[in-house]
Amino acid sequence: MQNIPFSEPAVLFRKRQVPLNGKSARVLVVDDSRANAEALAASLAIDGLVTQFALCGLDALKMLDFWQPRVFVLDISMPEHNGFAVARVLRRMPASRDAGIIAFTALGKAEFVATGPVVDFDGYCQKGGSHWPLLRMINGMLI
């Protein structure tokens, strides 16, 4: 019997370094599932990150008016504006241009790459397993 992992390994596309400059390690989780968004934000907060969540890309963009995340964790399969569209807009905005952006999706890596341009993402992490690979990726970006 072949040993099939529960989820694919996390993949770092580029080594982005996000300086905190004395600011808190803020992470915005964007997922259209309230349960998933709340659970991930709470889990990351327990691990020492300052978190918020948004239930759609538009809400995430509106939050930038009053809260500046250093890392964005984006679901890909969201209605209206998927994670690719949100990442594209985040890269164009001065407030988020240099932030870390990680795809956190149920899609396998091959399907993720085939679904849209990954150029705006710094990394990929598949949902369904432990949040530790995602946490390691986030912490690896923050300097």
DSSP file (Angstrom, degrees, kcal/mol; ACC not computed):
  #  RESIDUE AA STRUCTURE BP1 BP2  ACC     N-H-->O    O-->H-N    N-H-->O    O-->H-N    TCO  KAPPA ALPHA  PHI   PSI    X-CA   Y-CA   Z-CA
    1    1 A M              0   0    0      0, 0.0     2,-0.2     0, 0.0     0, 0.0   0.000 360.0 360.0 360.0 132.0    0.0    0.0    0.0
    2    2 A Q        -     0   0    0      1,-0.1     2,-0.9     2,-0.0     0, 0.0  -0.536 360.0-123.9 -77.7 138.7    1.4    3.4   -1.0
    3    3 A N        -     0   0    0     -2,-0.2    -1,-0.1     0, 0.0     0, 0.0  -0.748  31.1-170.4 -84.1 107.3    1.8    6.0    1.7
    4    4 A I        -     0   0    0     -2,-0.9    -2,-0.0     2,-0.0     0, 0.0  -0.881  20.9-124.4-102.7 123.5   -0.2    9.1    0.6
    5    5 A P        -     0   0    0      0, 0.0     3,-0.1     0, 0.0    -1,-0.0  -0.276  13.8-124.9 -65.6 152.7    0.3   12.2    2.6
    6    6 A F  S    S+     0   0    0      1,-0.2     2,-0.3     2,-0.0    -2,-0.0   0.868  94.4   4.4 -64.7 -37.7   -2.8   13.9    4.2
    7    7 A S  S    S-     0   0    0    121,-0.0    -1,-0.2   119,-0.0     3,-0.1  -0.977  88.2 -96.2-144.4 158.5   -1.8   17.1    2.4
    8    8 A E        -     0   0    0     -2,-0.3   118,-0.6   119,-0.2   121,-0.1  -0.333  51.7 -91.5 -70.9 155.0    0.8   18.2    0.0
    9    9 A P        -     0   0    0      0, 0.0    -1,-0.1     0, 0.0   100,-0.1  -0.342  45.9-101.5 -65.3 148.3    4.0   19.8    1.3
   10   10 A A        -     0   0    0    115,-0.1     2,-0.4    -3,-0.1   115,-0.2  -0.393  37.5-150.3 -65.9 147.6    4.1   23.6    1.6
   11   11 A V  E     -A  124   0A   0    113,-2.7   113,-2.8    -3,-0.1     2,-0.6  -0.988   7.6-151.7-128.9 128.6    5.9   25.3   -1.2
   12   12 A L  E     -A  123   0A   0     -2,-0.4   111,-0.3   111,-0.2     3,-0.1  -0.887   9.0-174.0 -97.0 119.5    7.8   28.6   -1.0
   13   13 A F  S    S+     0   0    0    109,-2.3     2,-0.3    -2,-0.6   110,-0.2   0.831  72.5   2.9 -82.5 -34.0    7.8   30.3   -4.5
   14   14 A R  S    S-     0   0    0    108,-1.5     2,-1.5     2,-0.1    -1,-0.3  -0.990  73.4-114.2-150.0 152.3   10.1   33.1   -3.4
   15   15 A K        -     0   0    0     -2,-0.3     2,-0.4    -3,-0.1   108,-0.1  -0.658  42.3-179.6 -90.9  84.1   12.0   34.1   -0.2
   16   16 A R        -     0   0    0     -2,-1.5     2,-0.5   106,-0.1    84,-0.1  -0.698  14.2-154.8 -85.0 133.5   10.2   37.3    0.7
   17   17 A Q        -     0   0    0     -2,-0.4   125,-0.2    82,-0.0   124,-0.1  -0.954   5.0-164.5-110.6 124.3   11.4   39.0    3.8
   18   18 A V  B     -f  142   0B   0    123,-3.8   125,-2.2    -2,-0.5     2,-0.2  -0.903  13.5-144.0-111.4 104.4    8.8   41.2    5.5
   19   19 A P        -     0   0    0      0, 0.0   123,-0.1     0, 0.0    -2,-0.0  -0.472   7.1-159.8 -71.0 135.6   10.4   43.6    8.0
   20   20 A L    >   -     0   0    0     -2,-0.2     3,-2.6     2,-0.0   122,-0.0   0.778  12.4-160.7 -82.8 -28.4    8.3   44.2   11.1
   21   21 A N  T 3  S-     0   0    0      1,-0.3     3,-0.1   122,-0.0     0, 0.0   0.887  75.8 -47.9  47.5  45.6   10.2   47.5   11.9
   22   22 A G  T 3  S+     0   0    0      1,-0.3    -1,-0.3     0, 0.0     2,-0.2   0.436 114.5 122.6  79.2  -1.4    8.9   47.2   15.5
   23   23 A K    <   -     0   0    0     -3,-2.6    -1,-0.3     1,-0.1     2,-0.0  -0.484  69.8 -92.0 -89.7 163.6    5.3   46.5   14.4
   24   24 A S        -     0   0    0     -2,-0.2     2,-1.8     1,-0.1    -1,-0.1  -0.339  40.2-102.7 -72.8 157.2    3.4   43.5   15.5
   25   25 A A        -     0   0    0     23,-0.3    25,-2.2    44,-0.1     2,-0.4  -0.599  50.9-172.1 -81.1  82.8    3.3   40.4   13.3
   26   26 A R  E     -b   50   0A   0     -2,-1.8    44,-2.5    42,-0.2    45,-1.7  -0.645   8.9-175.9 -88.1 131.9   -0.1   40.9   11.8
   27   27 A V  E     -bc  51  71A   0     23,-2.8    25,-1.6    -2,-0.4     2,-0.6  -0.993  11.6-156.4-128.6 129.6   -1.7   38.2    9.6
   28   28 A L  E     -bc  52  72A   0     43,-2.5    45,-2.9    -2,-0.4     2,-0.5  -0.931   7.3-157.0-107.2 120.5   -5.0   38.5    7.8
   29   29 A V  E     -bc  53  73A   0     23,-2.4    25,-2.5    -2,-0.6     2,-0.5  -0.845   7.5-167.0 -94.9 126.3   -6.8   35.3    7.0
   30   30 A V  E     +bc  54  74A   0     43,-3.1    45,-2.7    -2,-0.5     2,-0.3  -0.953  25.7 140.2-120.0 113.3   -9.2   35.5    4.0
   31   31 A D        -     0   0    0     23,-2.1     6,-0.1    -2,-0.5    47,-0.1  -0.977  49.9-138.6-153.6 134.9  -11.6   32.6    3.6
   32   32 A D  S    S+     0   0    0     -2,-0.3     2,-0.7    45,-0.1     3,-0.1   0.605  88.2  83.5 -74.5  -9.6  -15.2   32.5    2.6
   33   33 A S     >  -     0   0    0      1,-0.2     4,-2.8     2,-0.0     5,-0.2  -0.854  67.4-159.3 -93.3 112.3  -15.9   29.9    5.2
   34   34 A R  H  > S+     0   0    0     -2,-0.7     4,-3.0     1,-0.2     5,-0.3   0.912  91.9  52.5 -57.2 -44.0  -16.4   31.6    8.6
   35   35 A A  H  > S+     0   0    0      1,-0.2     4,-2.3     2,-0.2    -1,-0.2   0.927 112.9  43.7 -59.9 -45.8  -15.6   28.5   10.5
   36   36 A N  H  > S+     0   0    0      2,-0.2     4,-2.5     1,-0.2     5,-0.3   0.921 115.4  48.3 -65.5 -44.1  -12.3   28.0    8.6
   37   37 A A  H  X S+     0   0    0     -4,-2.8     4,-2.5     2,-0.2     5,-0.2   0.935 114.8  44.4 -63.9 -47.2  -11.3   31.6    8.9
   38   38 A E  H  X S+     0   0    0     -4,-3.0     4,-2.5    -5,-0.2     5,-0.2   0.917 114.4  49.5 -63.6 -43.8  -12.0   31.9   12.6
   39   39 A A  H  X S+     0   0    0     -4,-2.3     4,-2.4    -5,-0.3    -2,-0.2   0.924 114.0  44.0 -64.4 -45.0  -10.3   28.6   13.4
   40   40 A L  H  X S+     0   0    0     -4,-2.5     4,-2.6     2,-0.2     5,-0.2   0.928 114.2  49.7 -67.5 -43.6   -7.1   29.4   11.5
   41   41 A A  H  X S+     0   0    0     -4,-2.5     4,-1.9    -5,-0.3    -2,-0.2   0.916 113.6  46.8 -60.4 -42.6   -7.0   33.0   12.8
   42   42 A A  H  X S+     0   0    0     -4,-2.5     4,-2.1    -5,-0.2    -1,-0.2   0.907 112.0  50.4 -65.9 -41.7   -7.4   31.7   16.4
   43   43 A S  H  X S+     0   0    0     -4,-2.4     4,-1.1     1,-0.2    -2,-0.2   0.914 112.2  46.2 -63.5 -43.8   -4.8   29.0   15.9
   44   44 A L  H  <>S+     0   0    0     -4,-2.6     5,-2.1     1,-0.2    -1,-0.2   0.847 109.9  55.1 -68.2 -33.4   -2.2   31.4   14.5
   45   45 A A  H ><5S+     0   0    0     -4,-1.9     3,-2.0    -5,-0.2    -1,-0.2   0.891 102.7  55.5 -65.8 -39.2   -3.0   33.8   17.4
   46   46 A I  H 3<5S+     0   0    0     -4,-2.1    -1,-0.2     1,-0.3    -2,-0.2   0.837 103.5  57.2 -60.6 -31.4   -2.3   31.1   19.9
   47   47 A D  T 3<5S-     0   0    0     -4,-1.1    -1,-0.3    -5,-0.2    -2,-0.2   0.276 131.1 -92.9 -86.0  11.6    1.1   30.8   18.2
   48   48 A G  T < 5S+     0   0    0     -3,-2.0   -23,-0.3     1,-0.3     2,-0.2   0.453  84.0 126.3  99.6   1.3    1.9   34.5   18.9
   49   49 A L      < -     0   0    0     -5,-2.1     2,-0.7    -8,-0.1    -1,-0.3  -0.633  60.9-123.8 -91.0 152.1    0.7   36.2   15.7
   50   50 A V  E     -b   26   0A   0    -25,-2.2   -23,-2.8    -2,-0.2     2,-0.3  -0.861  44.4-174.7 -93.1 117.0   -1.8   39.1   15.7
   51   51 A T  E     +b   27   0A   0     -2,-0.7     2,-0.3   -25,-0.2   -23,-0.2  -0.810  26.1 170.7-122.5 154.8   -4.6   38.0   13.5
   52   52 A Q  E     -b   28   0A   0    -25,-1.6   -23,-2.4    -2,-0.3     2,-0.3  -0.897  20.8-144.3-140.1 167.5   -7.9   39.1   11.9
   53   53 A F  E     -b   29   0A   0     -2,-0.3     2,-0.3   -25,-0.2   -23,-0.2  -0.984   7.4-162.7-137.8 155.0  -10.0   37.5    9.3
   54   54 A A  E     -b   30   0A   0    -25,-2.5   -23,-2.1    -2,-0.3     3,-0.1  -0.968  16.3-145.4-130.9 147.5  -12.1   38.5    6.4
   55   55 A L  S    S+     0   0    0     -2,-0.3     2,-0.3   -25,-0.2   -25,-0.1   0.425  81.4  17.6 -96.9   0.6  -14.8   36.5    4.7
   56   56 A C  S  > S-     0   0    0      1,-0.1     4,-1.9    22,-0.1     5,-0.1  -0.978  80.3-105.2-160.5 164.6  -14.2   37.8    1.1
   57   57 A G  H  > S+     0   0    0     24,-0.4     4,-2.3    -2,-0.3     5,-0.2   0.870 116.5  55.5 -62.7 -38.5  -11.6   39.7   -0.8
   58   58 A L  H  > S+     0   0    0      1,-0.2     4,-2.1     2,-0.2    -1,-0.2   0.912 108.0  48.6 -63.0 -42.5  -13.5   42.9   -0.8
   59   59 A D  H  > S+     0   0    0      1,-0.2     4,-1.8     2,-0.2    -1,-0.2   0.881 109.4  53.9 -63.6 -37.4  -13.7   42.9    3.0
   60   60 A A  H  X S+     0   0    0     -4,-1.9     4,-0.7     1,-0.2    -2,-0.2   0.923 109.5  47.2 -62.2 -44.1  -10.0   42.2    3.1
   61   61 A L  H >< S+     0   0    0     -4,-2.3     3,-0.7     1,-0.2     4,-0.2   0.879 109.9  52.8 -66.5 -37.9   -9.2   45.2    0.9
   62   62 A K  H >< S+     0   0    0     -4,-2.1     3,-1.6     1,-0.2     4,-0.3   0.846 100.2  63.1 -64.9 -33.3  -11.5   47.5    3.0
   63   63 A M  H >X S+     0   0    0     -4,-1.8     4,-2.1     1,-0.3     3,-1.9   0.775  85.5  74.7 -63.1 -25.6   -9.6   46.4    6.2
   64   64 A L  T << S+     0   0    0     -3,-0.7    -1,-0.3    -4,-0.7    -2,-0.2   0.701  81.6  70.7 -63.2 -17.5   -6.5   48.0    4.8
   65   65 A D  T <4 S+     0   0    0     -3,-1.6    -1,-0.3    -4,-0.2    -2,-0.2   0.783 121.0  10.8 -67.2 -26.0   -7.9   51.4    5.6
   66   66 A F  T <4 S+     0   0    0     -3,-1.9     2,-0.3     1,-0.3    -2,-0.2   0.441 127.7  47.5-133.8  -2.2   -7.5   50.7    9.3
   67   67 A W     <  -     0   0    0     -4,-2.1    -1,-0.3     2,-0.0    -2,-0.0  -0.956  60.5-156.7-147.5 123.8   -5.4   47.6    9.8
   68   68 A Q        -     0   0    0     -2,-0.3   -42,-0.2    -3,-0.1    -4,-0.1  -0.814  12.3-161.6-107.5  95.2   -2.1   46.8    8.0
   69   69 A P        -     0   0    0      0, 0.0   -42,-0.2     0, 0.0     3,-0.1  -0.391  14.1-155.0 -70.1 151.7   -1.3   43.1    7.9
   70   70 A R  S    S+     0   0    0    -44,-2.5    30,-2.5     1,-0.3     2,-0.4   0.666  83.9  29.9 -94.2 -24.5    2.3   42.0    7.2
   71   71 A V  E     -cd  27 100A   0    -45,-1.7   -43,-2.5    28,-0.2     2,-0.4  -0.999  67.8-155.5-138.0 139.7    1.1   38.6    5.7
   72   72 A F  E     -cd  28 101A   0     28,-3.1    30,-2.9    -2,-0.4     2,-0.6  -0.953   1.9-161.1-113.5 133.2   -2.1   37.6    3.9
   73   73 A V  E     -cd  29 102A   0    -45,-2.9   -43,-3.1    -2,-0.4     2,-0.5  -0.953  21.6-166.6-113.6 109.4   -3.3   34.0    4.0
   74   74 A L  E     -cd  30 103A   0     28,-2.9    30,-3.2    -2,-0.6     2,-0.2  -0.850  20.5-143.8-110.8 127.9   -5.7   33.6    1.1
   75   75 A D        -     0   0    0    -45,-2.7    30,-0.2    -2,-0.5     3,-0.2  -0.517  15.7-152.1 -68.4 152.5   -8.2   30.9    0.2
   76   76 A I  S    S+     0   0    0     28,-0.2     7,-1.9     1,-0.2     2,-1.7   0.867  78.2  63.4 -96.6 -46.8   -8.3   30.5   -3.5
   77   77 A S        +     0   0    0      5,-0.2    -1,-0.2     6,-0.1   -45,-0.1  -0.560  69.5 138.9 -88.1  79.8  -11.8   29.2   -4.2
   78   78 A M        -     0   0    0     -2,-1.7   -22,-0.1    -3,-0.2   -23,-0.0  -0.917  53.7-108.7-119.1 147.9  -14.0   32.1   -3.1
   79   79 A P  S    S+     0   0    0      0, 0.0     2,-2.1     0, 0.0    -1,-0.0  -0.278  93.5   7.1 -69.6 162.9  -17.1   33.5   -4.8
   80   80 A E  S    S+     0   0    0    -24,-0.1     2,-0.6   -23,-0.1   -24,-0.0  -0.447 137.6  26.1  66.3 -77.0  -17.0   36.8   -6.6
   81   81 A H  S    S-     0   0    0     -2,-2.1   -24,-0.4     4,-0.0   -23,-0.1  -0.941  80.8-153.1-120.3 111.2  -13.2   37.5   -6.3
   82   82 A N     >  -     0   0    0     -2,-0.6     4,-2.1     1,-0.1     3,-0.3  -0.170  36.3 -92.8 -75.4 175.6  -11.0   34.4   -6.0
   83   83 A G  H  > S+     0   0    0     -7,-1.9     4,-2.5     1,-0.2     5,-0.2   0.806 124.3  57.4 -60.4 -32.0   -7.6   34.4   -4.2
   84   84 A F  H  > S+     0   0    0     -8,-0.3     4,-2.2     2,-0.2    -1,-0.2   0.925 108.4  46.2 -64.7 -44.1   -5.8   35.1   -7.5
   85   85 A A  H  > S+     0   0    0     -3,-0.3     4,-1.9     2,-0.2    -2,-0.2   0.906 113.5  48.9 -64.5 -42.2   -7.8   38.3   -8.0
   86   86 A V  H  X S+     0   0    0     -4,-2.1     4,-2.7     1,-0.2    -2,-0.2   0.928 111.4  49.1 -64.3 -45.3   -7.3   39.4   -4.4
   87   87 A A  H  X S+     0   0    0     -4,-2.5     4,-2.2     1,-0.2    -1,-0.2   0.900 108.5  54.1 -61.1 -41.1   -3.5   38.7   -4.6
   88   88 A R  H  X S+     0   0    0     -4,-2.2     4,-0.7     1,-0.2    -1,-0.2   0.916 111.9  43.9 -60.0 -44.2   -3.2   40.7   -7.8
   89   89 A V  H >X S+     0   0    0     -4,-1.9     4,-0.9     1,-0.2     3,-0.9   0.912 110.6  54.9 -67.9 -42.9   -4.9   43.7   -6.2
   90   90 A L  H >< S+     0   0    0     -4,-2.7     3,-0.7     1,-0.3     6,-0.3   0.883 104.8  53.8 -58.5 -39.0   -2.9   43.4   -3.0
   91   91 A R  H 3< S+     0   0    0     -4,-2.2    -1,-0.3     1,-0.2    -2,-0.2   0.738 108.8  50.2 -68.2 -22.1    0.4   43.5   -5.1
   92   92 A R  H << S+     0   0    0     -3,-0.9    -1,-0.2    -4,-0.7    -2,-0.2   0.617  93.3  86.8 -90.8 -13.8   -0.7   46.8   -6.7
   93   93 A M  S XX S-     0   0    0     -4,-0.9     4,-1.6    -3,-0.7     3,-1.3  -0.731  74.0-138.7 -91.9 133.0   -1.6   48.6   -3.5
   94   94 A P  T 34 S+     0   0    0      0, 0.0     4,-0.4     0, 0.0    -1,-0.1   0.852 101.8  58.4 -56.1 -35.7    1.1   50.5   -1.7
   95   95 A A  T 34 S+     0   0    0      1,-0.2    -4,-0.1     2,-0.1    -5,-0.1   0.721 123.4  20.5 -68.6 -21.1   -0.1   49.3    1.7
   96   96 A S  T X4 S+     0   0    0     -3,-1.3     3,-1.4    -6,-0.3    -1,-0.2   0.372  88.9 106.9-129.5   2.4    0.3   45.7    0.8
   97   97 A R  T 3< S+     0   0    0     -4,-1.6    -2,-0.1     1,-0.3    -1,-0.1   0.843  91.6  35.2 -54.0 -39.4    2.7   45.6   -2.1
   98   98 A D  T 3  S+     0   0    0     -4,-0.4    -1,-0.3     2,-0.1    -2,-0.1   0.333  93.8 113.8-102.0   7.1    5.6   44.2    0.0
   99   99 A A  S <  S-     0   0    0     -3,-1.4     2,-0.3    -9,-0.2   -28,-0.2  -0.315  74.6-102.2 -73.0 159.4    3.5   42.0    2.3
  100  100 A G  E     -d   71   0A   0    -30,-2.5   -28,-3.1   -84,-0.1     2,-0.4  -0.651  34.9-163.8 -78.5 139.5    3.8   38.2    2.3
  101  101 A I  E     -d   72   0A   0     -2,-0.3    21,-3.5   -30,-0.2    22,-1.1  -0.981   7.3-176.7-130.1 120.7    0.9   36.5    0.4
  102  102 A I  E     -de  73 123A   0    -30,-2.9   -28,-2.9    -2,-0.4     2,-0.5  -0.962  22.9-135.0-120.2 129.6    0.4   32.7    0.9
  103  103 A A  E     -de  74 124A   0     20,-2.7    22,-2.6    -2,-0.4     2,-0.5  -0.725  21.4-175.4 -79.0 125.0   -2.2   30.6   -0.9
  104  104 A F  E     + e   0 125A   0    -30,-3.2     2,-0.3    -2,-0.5   -28,-0.2  -0.907  27.4 145.6-124.5 100.2   -4.0   28.4    1.7
  105  105 A T  E     - e   0 126A   0     20,-1.5    22,-2.7    -2,-0.5   -30,-0.1  -0.888  62.3-126.2-141.2 157.9   -6.3   26.2   -0.3
  106  106 A A  S    S+     0   0    0     -2,-0.3    20,-0.1    20,-0.2    -1,-0.1   0.640  82.2 105.4 -77.6 -15.9   -7.9   22.8   -0.6
  107  107 A L  S    S-     0   0    0      1,-0.1    -2,-0.2     4,-0.1    20,-0.1  -0.367  77.9-116.7 -65.4 141.6   -6.5   22.6   -4.2
  108  108 A G     >  -     0   0    0      1,-0.1     4,-2.8    18,-0.1     5,-0.2  -0.351  33.5-103.5 -68.3 161.8   -3.5   20.3   -4.8
  109  109 A K  H  > S+     0   0    0      1,-0.2     4,-2.7     2,-0.2     5,-0.2   0.906 120.7  49.7 -59.2 -44.7   -0.4   22.1   -5.9
  110  110 A A  H  > S+     0   0    0      1,-0.2     4,-1.9     2,-0.2    -1,-0.2   0.912 114.0  45.6 -61.8 -42.5   -0.8   21.1   -9.6
  111  111 A E  H  > S+     0   0    0      2,-0.2     4,-1.4     1,-0.2    -1,-0.2   0.891 112.1  52.3 -67.5 -39.4   -4.4   22.2   -9.7
  112  112 A F  H  X S+     0   0    0     -4,-2.8     4,-1.1     1,-0.2     3,-0.5   0.945 111.4  45.6 -59.4 -49.7   -3.5   25.5   -7.9
  113  113 A V  H  < S+     0   0    0     -4,-2.7    -1,-0.2     1,-0.2    -2,-0.2   0.859 114.4  49.0 -63.9 -36.2   -0.8   26.3  -10.5
  114  114 A A  H  < S+     0   0    0     -4,-1.9    -1,-0.2    -5,-0.2    -2,-0.2   0.704 103.8  62.5 -76.0 -19.6   -3.1   25.3  -13.4
  115  115 A T  H  < S-     0   0    0     -4,-1.4    -1,-0.2    -3,-0.5    -2,-0.2   0.837 117.4 -25.6 -78.2 -34.0   -6.0   27.5  -12.0
  116  116 A G  S  < S-     0   0    0     -4,-1.1     2,-0.3    -3,-0.2    -1,-0.2  -0.974  82.5 -57.7-167.4 175.7   -4.3   30.9  -12.2
  117  117 A P        -     0   0    0      0, 0.0     3,-0.5     0, 0.0    -3,-0.1  -0.528  34.0-165.5 -72.4 127.3   -1.1   32.9  -12.2
  118  118 A V    >   +     0   0    0     -2,-0.3     3,-2.0     1,-0.2  -105,-0.1   0.383  60.4 106.7 -91.4   3.9    0.9   32.2   -9.1
  119  119 A V  T 3  S+     0   0    0      1,-0.3    -1,-0.2     3,-0.0  -106,-0.0   0.770  77.5  51.3 -57.4 -30.2    3.2   35.2   -9.7
  120  120 A D  T 3  S+     0   0    0     -3,-0.5     2,-0.3   -36,-0.1    -1,-0.3   0.533  96.9  85.4 -86.6  -5.6    1.6   37.3   -6.9
  121  121 A F    <   -     0   0    0     -3,-2.0   -19,-0.2     1,-0.1     3,-0.1  -0.732  56.2-163.6 -99.0 145.0    2.0   34.5   -4.3
  122  122 A D  S    S-     0   0    0    -21,-3.5  -109,-2.3    -2,-0.3  -108,-1.5   0.660  74.7  -3.0 -93.9 -21.1    5.0   33.9   -2.1
  123  123 A G  E     -Ae  12 102A   0    -22,-1.1   -20,-2.7  -111,-0.3     2,-0.4  -0.985  56.5-133.9-163.3 169.9    4.0   30.4   -1.1
  124  124 A Y  E     +Ae  11 103A   0   -113,-2.8  -113,-2.7    -2,-0.3     2,-0.4  -0.995  18.3 175.6-134.2 136.4    1.4   27.7   -1.2
  125  125 A C  E     - e   0 104A   0    -22,-2.6   -20,-1.5    -2,-0.4     2,-0.3  -0.978  25.0-132.2-142.6 129.2    0.1   25.6    1.6
  126  126 A Q  E >   - e   0 105A   0   -118,-0.6     3,-0.6    -2,-0.4   -20,-0.2  -0.626  19.3-127.0 -85.8 137.5   -2.7   23.0    1.3
  127  127 A K  T 3  S+     0   0    0    -22,-2.7  -119,-0.2    -2,-0.3     3,-0.1  -0.336  81.3  63.5 -69.3 158.1   -5.6   22.9    3.8
  128  128 A G  T 3  S+     0   0    0      1,-0.4    -1,-0.2  -121,-0.1     2,-0.1   0.215  90.2  64.3 114.4 -14.8   -6.4   19.7    5.5
  129  129 A G  S <  S-     0   0    0     -3,-0.6    -1,-0.4     1,-0.3  -121,-0.0  -0.308  98.7 -41.2-116.9-156.7   -3.3   19.0    7.5
  130  130 A S        -     0   0    0     -2,-0.1     4,-0.3     1,-0.1    -1,-0.3  -0.336  44.0-133.1 -66.9 151.1   -1.5   20.6   10.4
  131  131 A H  S  > S+     0   0    0      1,-0.2     4,-2.5     2,-0.1     5,-0.2   0.470  86.3  95.5 -84.2  -0.8   -1.2   24.4   10.4
  132  132 A W  H  > S+     0   0    0      1,-0.2     4,-2.9     2,-0.2     5,-0.2   0.888  79.2  52.2 -61.1 -42.8    2.5   24.0   11.3
  133  133 A P  H  > S+     0   0    0      0, 0.0     4,-2.0     0, 0.0    -1,-0.2   0.910 112.6  47.2 -60.7 -37.9    3.8   24.3    7.7
  134  134 A L  H  > S+     0   0    0     -4,-0.3     4,-2.6     2,-0.2    -2,-0.2   0.929 112.1  49.3 -65.9 -45.0    1.8   27.5    7.2
  135  135 A L  H  X S+     0   0    0     -4,-2.5     4,-2.9     1,-0.2     5,-0.2   0.910 110.4  50.5 -61.2 -43.2    3.1   28.9   10.5
  136  136 A R  H  X S+     0   0    0     -4,-2.9     4,-2.0     1,-0.2    -1,-0.2   0.904 111.0  49.6 -60.7 -41.1    6.7   28.0    9.6
  137  137 A M  H  X S+     0   0    0     -4,-2.0     4,-0.9    -5,-0.2    -2,-0.2   0.925 112.8  46.3 -64.6 -45.1    6.2   29.8    6.3
  138  138 A I  H >X S+     0   0    0     -4,-2.6     4,-1.4     1,-0.2     3,-1.2   0.960 114.3  46.9 -61.2 -52.3    4.7   32.9    7.9
  139  139 A N  H 3< S+     0   0    0     -4,-2.9    -1,-0.2     1,-0.3    -2,-0.2   0.818 106.8  59.3 -62.3 -30.6    7.4   33.1   10.6
  140  140 A G  H 3< S+     0   0    0     -4,-2.0    -1,-0.3    -5,-0.2    -2,-0.2   0.749 106.0  48.8 -69.2 -23.4   10.1   32.6    7.9
  141  141 A M  H << S+     0   0    0     -3,-1.2  -123,-3.8    -4,-0.9     2,-0.4   0.802  94.1  84.9 -82.6 -31.8    8.9   35.7    6.1
  142  142 A L  B  <   f   18   0B   0     -4,-1.4  -117,-0.0  -125,-0.2  -125,-0.0  -0.581 360.0 360.0 -82.2 125.6    8.9   38.0    9.1
  143  143 A I              0   0    0   -125,-2.2    -1,-0.2    -2,-0.4    -4,-0.0   0.353 360.0 360.0-125.6 360.0   12.2   39.6   10.1
